[in-house]
Amino acid sequence: MTTQRIQLDISNDVFDKVMFFLENLPKNLVHISSEQTTTEPKESQLKKFHSLINKSNNQTKLTMQIATDTSEMTNDGLF
């Protein structure tokens, strides 16, 4: 007899129903092991979008500061 493994990621509201079904299968044919995991909520797309905009704006400000910094030109006597 060959065996196969099934891994299920199911929500809490259907977990009991699935376990009830699995527990009623023949014990010599089915081995049940479960581990509880929690999932971290994903960062919303809008929040990710805003963080990318802020990062881009910060880089643009830095680029503008570098581009408009004339202190080296003044030291070289260009201004």
WOZITA-V212227 format. One record per run of one state. SS is the DSSP state (hx for helix, st for strand, lp for the rest). FROM is the first residue (numbers start at 1). TO is the last residue. If there is no record, write none. Layout:
ss;from;to
SS;FROM;TO
SS;FROM;TO
This chain:
ss;from;to
lp;1;11
hx;12;23
lp;24;44
hx;45;68
lp;69;70
hx;71;75
lp;76;79
